[in-house]
Amino acid sequence: MTATSRPTESEDNTVFASAASLAENVGFHGTPDRLAQIVSAGPRGAAALAGLAVFILVAIWFAFFVWIFLPRGAIG
């Protein structure tokens, strides 16, 4: 154990340490300028993934509408 890590006990009294107790398991190892450059770009990947998911959802809805609901005609 390092001085910064504190072991904890689980319900069955086994002692374990978090992987976050070691710096190499925690974060970005680079300069603060490089980290600021990455953060300034914003969450483009998350926005692209969300946009793709919404596009797929709308495409599936449209396909059901065109090929299932429209051919059945009006109800009532």
Secondary structure by P-SEA (a helix, b strand, c coil): ccccbbbbbccccbbbbbcccccccccccccaaaaaaaaaacaaaaaaaaaaaaaaaaaaaaaaaacccccccccc
